[in-house]
Amino acid sequence: MDREETSARIAALIEPFNKKGIEITDSTRFTDDLEFDSLTVMDFVAAIEDEFDIIISMNQQAEIENYGQLVDAVVKLQG
């Protein structure tokens, strides 16, 4: 699966969590722009892991600050 397709699937997953209807770009930050709290982050990560059948470790999660980094990480984890 290429980056564009992965991004589209993640964009669909983020929709219910994007309460303010913020436009999602590669530079969109989860805590600053989308105002995700820790519980929202955990729910969102679980949805991504289920959708793509991957595991995103706590260390990886700590390094992911924006949407583009998340898409790149998911692409990499899929092999």
Phi, psi and omega in degrees: 000131183277174185297320182297316179293319177299316180299319180297319179292321178292321178301321178294323180290328184283338186310309181294340181270346184271074188296331183263002179065033180294138175291129183268123174231174179301333183267001179296124182264137185292313183280321184278306185280314183269350178057041176288132170268178186297325179292318178297318178301314182296318178295318180294316178298318179298319179296319178294315180300319178294316183297319186256359181054052179228170173238127175255110184293162179299323178296318178295318180300321182295333181273345184269113182250336183224172185299317180299318178296322179296312180300314179299319180295318179295316177302314181295318181293333178285344179082000000 
